[in-house]
Amino acid sequence: MLGIVLFNCCTIITAFFIDDADTLAVFDLLDSIFLSIFATEIVVKIIGLGIRAYFEDGWYLFSTYIGMFLIYL
């Protein structure tokens, strides 16, 4: 999962310096793919740990808030 996060960071940094609209469309697609991976991770962890144990951990809450923020954007 760390590799996915690092690759996502690299794509975000790269997209910041690109002006071509067609190339930015590819980066928007990649962003949607990463978001779906992170959302799937949240759902799998909730199923695996149970909803109570998941929301008792501060890092999982942080991850959920970040994911919800990204969906909102």
PyMOL Python script that loads the backbone (N, CA, C, O; Angstrom):
from pymol import cmd

cmd.read_pdbstr("""\
ATOM      1  N   MET A   1       0.821  -1.188   0.000  1.00  0.00           N
ATOM      2  CA  MET A   1       0.000   0.000   0.000  1.00  0.00           C
ATOM      3  C   MET A   1       0.875   1.266   0.000  1.00  0.00           C
ATOM      4  O   MET A   1       0.503   2.293  -0.568  1.00  0.00           O
ATOM      5  N   LEU A   2       2.023   1.167   0.638  1.00  0.00           N
ATOM      6  CA  LEU A   2       2.914   2.320   0.667  1.00  0.00           C
ATOM      7  C   LEU A   2       3.359   2.711  -0.734  1.00  0.00           C
ATOM      8  O   LEU A   2       3.486   3.894  -1.047  1.00  0.00           O
ATOM      9  N   GLY A   3       3.593   1.715  -1.570  1.00  0.00           N
ATOM     10  CA  GLY A   3       3.977   1.997  -2.950  1.00  0.00           C
ATOM     11  C   GLY A   3       2.893   2.739  -3.710  1.00  0.00           C
ATOM     12  O   GLY A   3       3.185   3.628  -4.510  1.00  0.00           O
ATOM     13  N   ILE A   4       1.649   2.378  -3.464  1.00  0.00           N
ATOM     14  CA  ILE A   4       0.532   3.061  -4.125  1.00  0.00           C
ATOM     15  C   ILE A   4       0.454   4.512  -3.661  1.00  0.00           C
ATOM     16  O   ILE A   4       0.229   5.416  -4.465  1.00  0.00           O
ATOM     17  N   VAL A   5       0.641   4.727  -2.369  1.00  0.00           N
ATOM     18  CA  VAL A   5       0.602   6.089  -1.829  1.00  0.00           C
ATOM     19  C   VAL A   5       1.726   6.928  -2.423  1.00  0.00           C
ATOM     20  O   VAL A   5       1.507   8.075  -2.812  1.00  0.00           O
ATOM     21  N   LEU A   6       2.920   6.366  -2.494  1.00  0.00           N
ATOM     22  CA  LEU A   6       4.053   7.104  -3.059  1.00  0.00           C
ATOM     23  C   LEU A   6       3.847   7.402  -4.545  1.00  0.00           C
ATOM     24  O   LEU A   6       4.166   8.495  -5.014  1.00  0.00           O
ATOM     25  N   PHE A   7       3.314   6.426  -5.282  1.00  0.00           N
ATOM     26  CA  PHE A   7       3.034   6.656  -6.705  1.00  0.00           C
ATOM     27  C   PHE A   7       1.971   7.735  -6.881  1.00  0.00           C
ATOM     28  O   PHE A   7       2.063   8.561  -7.789  1.00  0.00           O
ATOM     29  N   ASN A   8       0.960   7.726  -6.009  1.00  0.00           N
ATOM     30  CA  ASN A   8      -0.071   8.765  -6.049  1.00  0.00           C
ATOM     31  C   ASN A   8       0.539  10.135  -5.782  1.00  0.00           C
ATOM     32  O   ASN A   8       0.190  11.107  -6.452  1.00  0.00           O
ATOM     33  N   CYS A   9       1.438  10.225  -4.821  1.00  0.00           N
ATOM     34  CA  CYS A   9       2.114  11.504  -4.539  1.00  0.00           C
ATOM     35  C   CYS A   9       2.908  11.985  -5.752  1.00  0.00           C
ATOM     36  O   CYS A   9       2.894  13.171  -6.082  1.00  0.00           O
ATOM     37  N   CYS A  10       3.592  11.067  -6.402  1.00  0.00           N
ATOM     38  CA  CYS A  10       4.366  11.441  -7.593  1.00  0.00           C
ATOM     39  C   CYS A  10       3.461  11.939  -8.713  1.00  0.00           C
ATOM     40  O   CYS A  10       3.806  12.898  -9.404  1.00  0.00           O
ATOM     41  N   THR A  11       2.313  11.305  -8.903  1.00  0.00           N
ATOM     42  CA  THR A  11       1.402  11.761  -9.964  1.00  0.00           C
ATOM     43  C   THR A  11       0.816  13.128  -9.641  1.00  0.00           C
ATOM     44  O   THR A  11       0.623  13.949 -10.538  1.00  0.00           O
ATOM     45  N   ILE A  12       0.536  13.375  -8.381  1.00  0.00           N
ATOM     46  CA  ILE A  12       0.002  14.686  -7.993  1.00  0.00           C
ATOM     47  C   ILE A  12       1.047  15.776  -8.246  1.00  0.00           C
ATOM     48  O   ILE A  12       0.729  16.839  -8.780  1.00  0.00           O
ATOM     49  N   ILE A  13       2.283  15.503  -7.861  1.00  0.00           N
ATOM     50  CA  ILE A  13       3.354  16.485  -8.070  1.00  0.00           C
ATOM     51  C   ILE A  13       3.577  16.719  -9.559  1.00  0.00           C
ATOM     52  O   ILE A  13       3.745  17.860  -9.992  1.00  0.00           O
ATOM     53  N   THR A  14       3.580  15.643 -10.344  1.00  0.00           N
ATOM     54  CA  THR A  14       3.785  15.762 -11.786  1.00  0.00           C
ATOM     55  C   THR A  14       2.649  16.543 -12.436  1.00  0.00           C
ATOM     56  O   THR A  14       2.893  17.394 -13.292  1.00  0.00           O
ATOM     57  N   ALA A  15       1.414  16.262 -12.040  1.00  0.00           N
ATOM     58  CA  ALA A  15       0.255  16.933 -12.628  1.00  0.00           C
ATOM     59  C   ALA A  15       0.282  18.434 -12.358  1.00  0.00           C
ATOM     60  O   ALA A  15      -0.272  19.216 -13.131  1.00  0.00           O
ATOM     61  N   PHE A  16       0.917  18.832 -11.276  1.00  0.00           N
ATOM     62  CA  PHE A  16       0.985  20.251 -10.930  1.00  0.00           C
ATOM     63  C   PHE A  16       1.742  21.051 -11.989  1.00  0.00           C
ATOM     64  O   PHE A  16       1.458  22.231 -12.193  1.00  0.00           O
ATOM     65  N   PHE A  17       2.702  20.417 -12.664  1.00  0.00           N
ATOM     66  CA  PHE A  17       3.549  21.120 -13.623  1.00  0.00           C
ATOM     67  C   PHE A  17       3.122  20.932 -15.080  1.00  0.00           C
ATOM     68  O   PHE A  17       3.832  21.376 -15.981  1.00  0.00           O
ATOM     69  N   ILE A  18       1.997  20.294 -15.329  1.00  0.00           N
ATOM     70  CA  ILE A  18       1.547  20.019 -16.691  1.00  0.00           C
ATOM     71  C   ILE A  18       0.431  20.983 -17.064  1.00  0.00           C
ATOM     72  O   ILE A  18      -0.497  21.219 -16.290  1.00  0.00           O
ATOM     73  N   ASP A  19       0.544  21.538 -18.277  1.00  0.00           N
ATOM     74  CA  ASP A  19      -0.457  22.482 -18.760  1.00  0.00           C
ATOM     75  C   ASP A  19      -1.383  21.897 -19.825  1.00  0.00           C
ATOM     76  O   ASP A  19      -2.435  22.472 -20.102  1.00  0.00           O
ATOM     77  N   ASP A  20      -1.012  20.771 -20.423  1.00  0.00           N
ATOM     78  CA  ASP A  20      -1.791  20.159 -21.492  1.00  0.00           C
ATOM     79  C   ASP A  20      -3.066  19.533 -20.931  1.00  0.00           C
ATOM     80  O   ASP A  20      -3.003  18.728 -20.002  1.00  0.00           O
ATOM     81  N   ALA A  21      -4.222  19.897 -21.490  1.00  0.00           N
ATOM     82  CA  ALA A  21      -5.510  19.421 -20.987  1.00  0.00           C
ATOM     83  C   ALA A  21      -5.689  17.917 -21.193  1.00  0.00           C
ATOM     84  O   ALA A  21      -6.265  17.239 -20.343  1.00  0.00           O
ATOM     85  N   ASP A  22      -5.203  17.402 -22.305  1.00  0.00           N
ATOM     86  CA  ASP A  22      -5.342  15.965 -22.557  1.00  0.00           C
ATOM     87  C   ASP A  22      -4.532  15.144 -21.557  1.00  0.00           C
ATOM     88  O   ASP A  22      -4.994  14.110 -21.074  1.00  0.00           O
ATOM     89  N   THR A  23      -3.345  15.602 -21.256  1.00  0.00           N
ATOM     90  CA  THR A  23      -2.509  14.910 -20.281  1.00  0.00           C
ATOM     91  C   THR A  23      -3.103  15.026 -18.882  1.00  0.00           C
ATOM     92  O   THR A  23      -3.038  14.076 -18.103  1.00  0.00           O
ATOM     93  N   LEU A  24      -3.678  16.171 -18.558  1.00  0.00           N
ATOM     94  CA  LEU A  24      -4.326  16.328 -17.250  1.00  0.00           C
ATOM     95  C   LEU A  24      -5.527  15.402 -17.108  1.00  0.00           C
ATOM     96  O   LEU A  24      -5.841  14.963 -16.002  1.00  0.00           O
ATOM     97  N   ALA A  25      -6.202  15.100 -18.221  1.00  0.00           N
ATOM     98  CA  ALA A  25      -7.328  14.165 -18.177  1.00  0.00           C
ATOM     99  C   ALA A  25      -6.855  12.774 -17.748  1.00  0.00           C
ATOM    100  O   ALA A  25      -7.562  12.063 -17.035  1.00  0.00           O
ATOM    101  N   VAL A  26      -5.665  12.399 -18.186  1.00  0.00           N
ATOM    102  CA  VAL A  26      -5.092  11.115 -17.772  1.00  0.00           C
ATOM    103  C   VAL A  26      -4.814  11.133 -16.273  1.00  0.00           C
ATOM    104  O   VAL A  26      -5.070  10.150 -15.579  1.00  0.00           O
ATOM    105  N   PHE A  27      -4.297  12.235 -15.782  1.00  0.00           N
ATOM    106  CA  PHE A  27      -4.016  12.338 -14.351  1.00  0.00           C
ATOM    107  C   PHE A  27      -5.307  12.359 -13.530  1.00  0.00           C
ATOM    108  O   PHE A  27      -5.324  11.857 -12.406  1.00  0.00           O
ATOM    109  N   ASP A  28      -6.377  12.923 -14.063  1.00  0.00           N
ATOM    110  CA  ASP A  28      -7.671  12.863 -13.377  1.00  0.00           C
ATOM    111  C   ASP A  28      -8.169  11.426 -13.285  1.00  0.00           C
ATOM    112  O   ASP A  28      -8.728  11.021 -12.265  1.00  0.00           O
ATOM    113  N   LEU A  29      -7.967  10.662 -14.346  1.00  0.00           N
ATOM    114  CA  LEU A  29      -8.341   9.253 -14.327  1.00  0.00           C
ATOM    115  C   LEU A  29      -7.518   8.487 -13.293  1.00  0.00           C
ATOM    116  O   LEU A  29      -8.057   7.677 -12.540  1.00  0.00           O
ATOM    117  N   LEU A  30      -6.217   8.745 -13.261  1.00  0.00           N
ATOM    118  CA  LEU A  30      -5.361   8.099 -12.261  1.00  0.00           C
ATOM    119  C   LEU A  30      -5.798   8.463 -10.847  1.00  0.00           C
ATOM    120  O   LEU A  30      -5.781   7.615  -9.954  1.00  0.00           O
ATOM    121  N   ASP A  31      -6.182   9.700 -10.641  1.00  0.00           N
ATOM    122  CA  ASP A  31      -6.650  10.136  -9.331  1.00  0.00           C
ATOM    123  C   ASP A  31      -7.910   9.381  -8.926  1.00  0.00           C
ATOM    124  O   ASP A  31      -8.056   8.989  -7.768  1.00  0.00           O
ATOM    125  N   SER A  32      -8.811   9.176  -9.867  1.00  0.00           N
ATOM    126  CA  SER A  32     -10.025   8.416  -9.575  1.00  0.00           C
ATOM    127  C   SER A  32      -9.710   6.966  -9.243  1.00  0.00           C
ATOM    128  O   SER A  32     -10.348   6.369  -8.376  1.00  0.00           O
ATOM    129  N   ILE A  33      -8.724   6.397  -9.935  1.00  0.00           N
ATOM    130  CA  ILE A  33      -8.319   5.014  -9.648  1.00  0.00           C
ATOM    131  C   ILE A  33      -7.734   4.911  -8.246  1.00  0.00           C
ATOM    132  O   ILE A  33      -8.072   3.992  -7.500  1.00  0.00           O
ATOM    133  N   PHE A  34      -6.862   5.843  -7.884  1.00  0.00           N
ATOM    134  CA  PHE A  34      -6.287   5.832  -6.539  1.00  0.00           C
ATOM    135  C   PHE A  34      -7.369   6.011  -5.474  1.00  0.00           C
ATOM    136  O   PHE A  34      -7.326   5.363  -4.428  1.00  0.00           O
ATOM    137  N   LEU A  35      -8.319   6.872  -5.733  1.00  0.00           N
ATOM    138  CA  LEU A  35      -9.397   7.084  -4.778  1.00  0.00           C
ATOM    139  C   LEU A  35     -10.211   5.813  -4.586  1.00  0.00           C
ATOM    140  O   LEU A  35     -10.598   5.489  -3.463  1.00  0.00           O
ATOM    141  N   SER A  36     -10.472   5.100  -5.657  1.00  0.00           N
ATOM    142  CA  SER A  36     -11.233   3.855  -5.524  1.00  0.00           C
ATOM    143  C   SER A  36     -10.429   2.795  -4.771  1.00  0.00           C
ATOM    144  O   SER A  36     -11.003   1.998  -4.030  1.00  0.00           O
ATOM    145  N   ILE A  37      -9.114   2.779  -4.954  1.00  0.00           N
ATOM    146  CA  ILE A  37      -8.268   1.843  -4.196  1.00  0.00           C
ATOM    147  C   ILE A  37      -8.322   2.173  -2.712  1.00  0.00           C
ATOM    148  O   ILE A  37      -8.467   1.271  -1.887  1.00  0.00           O
ATOM    149  N   PHE A  38      -8.210   3.441  -2.357  1.00  0.00           N
ATOM    150  CA  PHE A  38      -8.243   3.836  -0.948  1.00  0.00           C
ATOM    151  C   PHE A  38      -9.621   3.580  -0.336  1.00  0.00           C
ATOM    152  O   PHE A  38      -9.713   3.162   0.819  1.00  0.00           O
ATOM    153  N   ALA A  39     -10.691   3.825  -1.095  1.00  0.00           N
ATOM    154  CA  ALA A  39     -12.045   3.561  -0.591  1.00  0.00           C
ATOM    155  C   ALA A  39     -12.246   2.061  -0.363  1.00  0.00           C
ATOM    156  O   ALA A  39     -12.864   1.657   0.622  1.00  0.00           O
ATOM    157  N   THR A  40     -11.725   1.242  -1.276  1.00  0.00           N
ATOM    158  CA  THR A  40     -11.820  -0.207  -1.110  1.00  0.00           C
ATOM    159  C   THR A  40     -11.049  -0.660   0.119  1.00  0.00           C
ATOM    160  O   THR A  40     -11.495  -1.550   0.842  1.00  0.00           O
ATOM    161  N   GLU A  41      -9.900  -0.054   0.356  1.00  0.00           N
ATOM    162  CA  GLU A  41      -9.118  -0.389   1.549  1.00  0.00           C
ATOM    163  C   GLU A  41      -9.913  -0.079   2.817  1.00  0.00           C
ATOM    164  O   GLU A  41      -9.913  -0.876   3.755  1.00  0.00           O
ATOM    165  N   ILE A  42     -10.576   1.049   2.853  1.00  0.00           N
ATOM    166  CA  ILE A  42     -11.372   1.422   4.024  1.00  0.00           C
ATOM    167  C   ILE A  42     -12.481   0.413   4.260  1.00  0.00           C
ATOM    168  O   ILE A  42     -12.692  -0.026   5.391  1.00  0.00           O
ATOM    169  N   VAL A  43     -13.188   0.044   3.207  1.00  0.00           N
ATOM    170  CA  VAL A  43     -14.300  -0.908   3.339  1.00  0.00           C
ATOM    171  C   VAL A  43     -13.798  -2.273   3.802  1.00  0.00           C
ATOM    172  O   VAL A  43     -14.409  -2.895   4.671  1.00  0.00           O
ATOM    173  N   VAL A  44     -12.691  -2.742   3.230  1.00  0.00           N
ATOM    174  CA  VAL A  44     -12.145  -4.042   3.618  1.00  0.00           C
ATOM    175  C   VAL A  44     -11.697  -4.027   5.081  1.00  0.00           C
ATOM    176  O   VAL A  44     -11.905  -5.005   5.799  1.00  0.00           O
ATOM    177  N   LYS A  45     -11.088  -2.933   5.523  1.00  0.00           N
ATOM    178  CA  LYS A  45     -10.660  -2.845   6.927  1.00  0.00           C
ATOM    179  C   LYS A  45     -11.854  -2.815   7.873  1.00  0.00           C
ATOM    180  O   LYS A  45     -11.813  -3.424   8.942  1.00  0.00           O
ATOM    181  N   ILE A  46     -12.915  -2.114   7.490  1.00  0.00           N
ATOM    182  CA  ILE A  46     -14.110  -2.082   8.338  1.00  0.00           C
ATOM    183  C   ILE A  46     -14.709  -3.477   8.438  1.00  0.00           C
ATOM    184  O   ILE A  46     -15.117  -3.894   9.522  1.00  0.00           O
ATOM    185  N   ILE A  47     -14.770  -4.208   7.326  1.00  0.00           N
ATOM    186  CA  ILE A  47     -15.303  -5.566   7.344  1.00  0.00           C
ATOM    187  C   ILE A  47     -14.399  -6.486   8.164  1.00  0.00           C
ATOM    188  O   ILE A  47     -14.885  -7.305   8.943  1.00  0.00           O
ATOM    189  N   GLY A  48     -13.103  -6.351   7.988  1.00  0.00           N
ATOM    190  CA  GLY A  48     -12.158  -7.229   8.671  1.00  0.00           C
ATOM    191  C   GLY A  48     -12.057  -6.978  10.164  1.00  0.00           C
ATOM    192  O   GLY A  48     -12.024  -7.925  10.950  1.00  0.00           O
ATOM    193  N   LEU A  49     -12.008  -5.722  10.562  1.00  0.00           N
ATOM    194  CA  LEU A  49     -11.836  -5.384  11.977  1.00  0.00           C
ATOM    195  C   LEU A  49     -13.148  -5.279  12.744  1.00  0.00           C
ATOM    196  O   LEU A  49     -13.195  -5.472  13.959  1.00  0.00           O
ATOM    197  N   GLY A  50     -14.180  -4.977  12.028  1.00  0.00           N
ATOM    198  CA  GLY A  50     -15.448  -4.651  12.678  1.00  0.00           C
ATOM    199  C   GLY A  50     -15.541  -3.143  12.797  1.00  0.00           C
ATOM    200  O   GLY A  50     -14.531  -2.450  12.917  1.00  0.00           O
ATOM    201  N   ILE A  51     -16.748  -2.653  12.762  1.00  0.00           N
ATOM    202  CA  ILE A  51     -16.933  -1.198  12.722  1.00  0.00           C
ATOM    203  C   ILE A  51     -16.465  -0.518  14.005  1.00  0.00           C
ATOM    204  O   ILE A  51     -15.908   0.578  13.953  1.00  0.00           O
ATOM    205  N   ARG A  52     -16.684  -1.148  15.147  1.00  0.00           N
ATOM    206  CA  ARG A  52     -16.278  -0.538  16.421  1.00  0.00           C
ATOM    207  C   ARG A  52     -14.761  -0.440  16.525  1.00  0.00           C
ATOM    208  O   ARG A  52     -14.228   0.618  16.860  1.00  0.00           O
ATOM    209  N   ALA A  53     -14.062  -1.539  16.240  1.00  0.00           N
ATOM    210  CA  ALA A  53     -12.598  -1.547  16.335  1.00  0.00           C
ATOM    211  C   ALA A  53     -11.989  -0.596  15.306  1.00  0.00           C
ATOM    212  O   ALA A  53     -10.974   0.045  15.576  1.00  0.00           O
ATOM    213  N   TYR A  54     -12.602  -0.505  14.135  1.00  0.00           N
ATOM    214  CA  TYR A  54     -12.067   0.382  13.105  1.00  0.00           C
ATOM    215  C   TYR A  54     -12.120   1.834  13.557  1.00  0.00           C
ATOM    216  O   TYR A  54     -11.140   2.566  13.428  1.00  0.00           O
ATOM    217  N   PHE A  55     -13.258   2.245  14.083  1.00  0.00           N
ATOM    218  CA  PHE A  55     -13.414   3.652  14.443  1.00  0.00           C
ATOM    219  C   PHE A  55     -12.820   4.007  15.798  1.00  0.00           C
ATOM    220  O   PHE A  55     -12.835   5.176  16.184  1.00  0.00           O
ATOM    221  N   GLU A  56     -12.300   3.029  16.525  1.00  0.00           N
ATOM    222  CA  GLU A  56     -11.592   3.331  17.767  1.00  0.00           C
ATOM    223  C   GLU A  56     -10.142   3.742  17.512  1.00  0.00           C
ATOM    224  O   GLU A  56      -9.515   4.364  18.370  1.00  0.00           O
ATOM    225  N   ASP A  57      -9.615   3.405  16.358  1.00  0.00           N
ATOM    226  CA  ASP A  57      -8.223   3.715  16.024  1.00  0.00           C
ATOM    227  C   ASP A  57      -8.151   5.073  15.337  1.00  0.00           C
ATOM    228  O   ASP A  57      -8.824   5.299  14.330  1.00  0.00           O
ATOM    229  N   GLY A  58      -7.348   5.967  15.871  1.00  0.00           N
ATOM    230  CA  GLY A  58      -7.232   7.324  15.344  1.00  0.00           C
ATOM    231  C   GLY A  58      -6.698   7.398  13.925  1.00  0.00           C
ATOM    232  O   GLY A  58      -7.122   8.257  13.152  1.00  0.00           O
ATOM    233  N   TRP A  59      -5.768   6.506  13.565  1.00  0.00           N
ATOM    234  CA  TRP A  59      -5.213   6.525  12.211  1.00  0.00           C
ATOM    235  C   TRP A  59      -6.258   6.116  11.182  1.00  0.00           C
ATOM    236  O   TRP A  59      -6.288   6.656  10.077  1.00  0.00           O
ATOM    237  N   TYR A  60      -7.116   5.162  11.541  1.00  0.00           N
ATOM    238  CA  TYR A  60      -8.171   4.754  10.624  1.00  0.00           C
ATOM    239  C   TYR A  60      -9.186   5.891  10.449  1.00  0.00           C
ATOM    240  O   TYR A  60      -9.703   6.110   9.353  1.00  0.00           O
ATOM    241  N   LEU A  61      -9.458   6.596  11.521  1.00  0.00           N
ATOM    242  CA  LEU A  61     -10.348   7.758  11.415  1.00  0.00           C
ATOM    243  C   LEU A  61      -9.741   8.816  10.496  1.00  0.00           C
ATOM    244  O   LEU A  61     -10.428   9.384   9.647  1.00  0.00           O
ATOM    245  N   PHE A  62      -8.459   9.070  10.673  1.00  0.00           N
ATOM    246  CA  PHE A  62      -7.777  10.035   9.820  1.00  0.00           C
ATOM    247  C   PHE A  62      -7.860   9.621   8.359  1.00  0.00           C
ATOM    248  O   PHE A  62      -8.154  10.444   7.492  1.00  0.00           O
ATOM    249  N   SER A  63      -7.601   8.348   8.083  1.00  0.00           N
ATOM    250  CA  SER A  63      -7.668   7.827   6.723  1.00  0.00           C
ATOM    251  C   SER A  63      -9.080   7.972   6.151  1.00  0.00           C
ATOM    252  O   SER A  63      -9.246   8.315   4.980  1.00  0.00           O
ATOM    253  N   THR A  64     -10.080   7.716   6.965  1.00  0.00           N
ATOM    254  CA  THR A  64     -11.469   7.845   6.519  1.00  0.00           C
ATOM    255  C   THR A  64     -11.807   9.294   6.216  1.00  0.00           C
ATOM    256  O   THR A  64     -12.459   9.575   5.210  1.00  0.00           O
ATOM    257  N   TYR A  65     -11.380  10.213   7.058  1.00  0.00           N
ATOM    258  CA  TYR A  65     -11.650  11.637   6.812  1.00  0.00           C
ATOM    259  C   TYR A  65     -10.971  12.120   5.532  1.00  0.00           C
ATOM    260  O   TYR A  65     -11.552  12.890   4.767  1.00  0.00           O
ATOM    261  N   ILE A  66      -9.760  11.674   5.309  1.00  0.00           N
ATOM    262  CA  ILE A  66      -9.055  12.037   4.069  1.00  0.00           C
ATOM    263  C   ILE A  66      -9.795  11.494   2.861  1.00  0.00           C
ATOM    264  O   ILE A  66      -9.984  12.204   1.873  1.00  0.00           O
ATOM    265  N   GLY A  67     -10.213  10.242   2.937  1.00  0.00           N
ATOM    266  CA  GLY A  67     -10.963   9.638   1.839  1.00  0.00           C
ATOM    267  C   GLY A  67     -12.273  10.346   1.576  1.00  0.00           C
ATOM    268  O   GLY A  67     -12.645  10.547   0.419  1.00  0.00           O
ATOM    269  N   MET A  68     -12.978  10.728   2.624  1.00  0.00           N
ATOM    270  CA  MET A  68     -14.246  11.440   2.460  1.00  0.00           C
ATOM    271  C   MET A  68     -14.002  12.822   1.859  1.00  0.00           C
ATOM    272  O   MET A  68     -14.792  13.284   1.036  1.00  0.00           O
ATOM    273  N   PHE A  69     -12.934  13.476   2.254  1.00  0.00           N
ATOM    274  CA  PHE A  69     -12.588  14.778   1.703  1.00  0.00           C
ATOM    275  C   PHE A  69     -12.286  14.675   0.218  1.00  0.00           C
ATOM    276  O   PHE A  69     -12.717  15.522  -0.563  1.00  0.00           O
ATOM    277  N   LEU A  70     -11.543  13.636  -0.181  1.00  0.00           N
ATOM    278  CA  LEU A  70     -11.212  13.451  -1.580  1.00  0.00           C
ATOM    279  C   LEU A  70     -12.450  13.137  -2.420  1.00  0.00           C
ATOM    280  O   LEU A  70     -12.546  13.566  -3.569  1.00  0.00           O
ATOM    281  N   ILE A  71     -13.376  12.404  -1.859  1.00  0.00           N
ATOM    282  CA  ILE A  71     -14.624  12.132  -2.585  1.00  0.00           C
ATOM    283  C   ILE A  71     -15.409  13.427  -2.754  1.00  0.00           C
ATOM    284  O   ILE A  71     -16.024  13.655  -3.796  1.00  0.00           O
ATOM    285  N   TYR A  72     -15.387  14.272  -1.732  1.00  0.00           N
ATOM    286  CA  TYR A  72     -16.100  15.536  -1.784  1.00  0.00           C
ATOM    287  C   TYR A  72     -15.543  16.455  -2.879  1.00  0.00           C
ATOM    288  O   TYR A  72     -16.293  17.187  -3.524  1.00  0.00           O
ATOM    289  N   LEU A  73     -14.214  16.408  -3.083  1.00  0.00           N
ATOM    290  CA  LEU A  73     -13.585  17.249  -4.094  1.00  0.00           C
ATOM    291  C   LEU A  73     -13.987  16.773  -5.452  1.00  0.00           C
ATOM    292  O   LEU A  73     -13.566  17.346  -6.456  1.00  0.00           O
TER     293      LEU A  73
END
""", "prot")
cmd.dss("prot")
cmd.show_as("cartoon", "prot")
cmd.util.cbc("prot")
cmd.orient("prot")
